[in-house]
Amino acid sequence: MEKALLEIENPVHKSVMVKEAMEFLCPRPDGIYVDATLGLGGHTEAIFKISGYQTRVIGFDVDDESLSFSKKRLSSFAGRVVFVNKNFSDIQNVLESLGIYEVDGVVADLGMSSFHLEKSGRGFSFLRDEPLDMRMDSRLRFTAYDLVNEMDEEEISKILKIYGEEKWAKRIAREILNYRRETPIKSSIQLADIVLNAIPRQFHPKNIHPATRTFQALRIAVNNELENLERFLEDAVRFLKIGGRIVVISFHSLEDRLVKNTFKRLSSPCVCPPALPGCGCGRKSTLKILTPSPRIPGVGEILNNPRARSAKLRAGEKI
Ligand SMILES: C[S@@+](CC[C@H](N)C(=O)[O-])C[C@H]1O[C@@H](n2cnc3c(N)ncnc32)[C@H](O)[C@@H]1O
């Protein structure tokens, strides 16, 4: 299995923690799996490579360009993948519309892919001169351009603080407002330069580009990432068979915290005091946590794929 899984890479995107994800997912020969973030198809390809001929995958992706790529890549497994161009937060409706009421496992490899950063031309990277879009789903109404050019200073600052944990949020927001009084902020490089100017040089972080947190914050806001993730996690666990597993790979602390806390909540029974008005939920624990602390990639993977360095994998089993 190991050699096959190490080959799960392609020129556009190297899949992250595939071996660990498959160890936790343990795909069965005739199971039904959800790949909530199909992307370039790496994790789904791994599921097919290590399971039998009857496994099926329901693969979600909001990005139609990524879906066209994975359709080509997975063409040899045609008929065994249902490609769904929808948000994973819609998992309940999608599965029910397919007549599926329980699944053997769910994998989610969150965020954007290297395709988005390097080839999509949508302004995800502060190193490229591209229009400020940042939508993974082209059907969304607002782009990063709309946010930085239309929101007021306080709203921008709040987004940078909450979604980017950026301690220079106020200064960056003020600099954005000053700049756009002269001319609209149209490109990713313009925005990156604004951030570089806003943070005093002696406080530029050493290990990341100073604009990293601003770009993360805007991307999260544009794509409504945390709300979608929260809704997805609850519903995904509900659809797991007893013994079915959920594996989630996240790339920043806000996502990881949300996964950790949701797993924790689902793994503990209701502790509301009996006298609490309105409570009588009687909620039982539905998840056994398989990763008391998150798994991280090995040094070899990080050297081979620097994008993996911030990955954290958490897994749980339906009980
Ligand atoms: C890190 S990539 C997945 C890569 C994939 N596992 C592979 O190995 O090729 C994440 C993908 O999830 C998609 N995505 C992000 N958020 C989503 C959401 N809420 N619903 C559906 N797809 C989403 C992105 O468009 C992107 O293609």
The ligand as a MOL file (V3000), in Angstrom:
LIG
                    3D

  0  0  0     0  0            999 V3000
M  V30 BEGIN CTAB
M  V30 COUNTS 27 29 0 0 0
M  V30 BEGIN ATOM
M  V30 1 C -6.8580 20.7610 -0.4960 0
M  V30 2 S -7.9160 20.5890 -1.8710 0 CHG=1
M  V30 3 C -8.2490 18.8580 -1.9320 0
M  V30 4 C -7.2100 18.0790 -2.6450 0
M  V30 5 C -7.5600 16.6230 -2.8320 0
M  V30 6 N -7.7640 15.9420 -1.5790 0
M  V30 7 C -6.4740 15.9280 -3.6220 0
M  V30 8 O -5.7410 15.1380 -3.0410 0
M  V30 9 O -6.3450 16.1930 -4.8160 0 CHG=-1
M  V30 10 C -9.4550 21.1720 -1.3050 0
M  V30 11 C -10.5240 21.2140 -2.3560 0
M  V30 12 O -11.7460 21.3810 -1.6910 0
M  V30 13 C -12.5510 22.3060 -2.3530 0
M  V30 14 N -13.3800 22.9260 -1.3100 0
M  V30 15 C -13.0050 23.8020 -0.3580 0
M  V30 16 N -14.0420 24.0970 0.4460 0
M  V30 17 C -15.0980 23.3670 -0.0100 0
M  V30 18 C -16.4450 23.2320 0.4170 0
M  V30 19 N -16.9140 23.9200 1.4570 0
M  V30 20 N -17.2390 22.3760 -0.2590 0
M  V30 21 C -16.7640 21.6680 -1.3130 0
M  V30 22 N -15.5050 21.7890 -1.7750 0
M  V30 23 C -14.6730 22.6100 -1.1220 0
M  V30 24 C -11.5870 23.2650 -3.0240 0
M  V30 25 O -12.1720 23.8230 -4.1820 0
M  V30 26 C -10.3940 22.3510 -3.3370 0
M  V30 27 O -10.4700 21.8700 -4.6540 0
M  V30 END ATOM
M  V30 BEGIN BOND
M  V30 1 1 1 2
M  V30 2 1 2 3
M  V30 3 1 2 10
M  V30 4 1 3 4
M  V30 5 1 4 5
M  V30 6 1 5 6
M  V30 7 1 5 7
M  V30 8 2 7 8
M  V30 9 1 7 9
M  V30 10 1 10 11
M  V30 11 1 11 12
M  V30 12 1 11 26
M  V30 13 1 12 13
M  V30 14 1 13 14
M  V30 15 1 13 24
M  V30 16 1 14 15
M  V30 17 1 14 23
M  V30 18 2 15 16
M  V30 19 1 16 17
M  V30 20 1 17 18
M  V30 21 2 17 23
M  V30 22 1 18 19
M  V30 23 2 18 20
M  V30 24 1 20 21
M  V30 25 2 21 22
M  V30 26 1 22 23
M  V30 27 1 24 25
M  V30 28 1 24 26
M  V30 29 1 26 27
M  V30 END BOND
M  V30 END CTAB
M  END
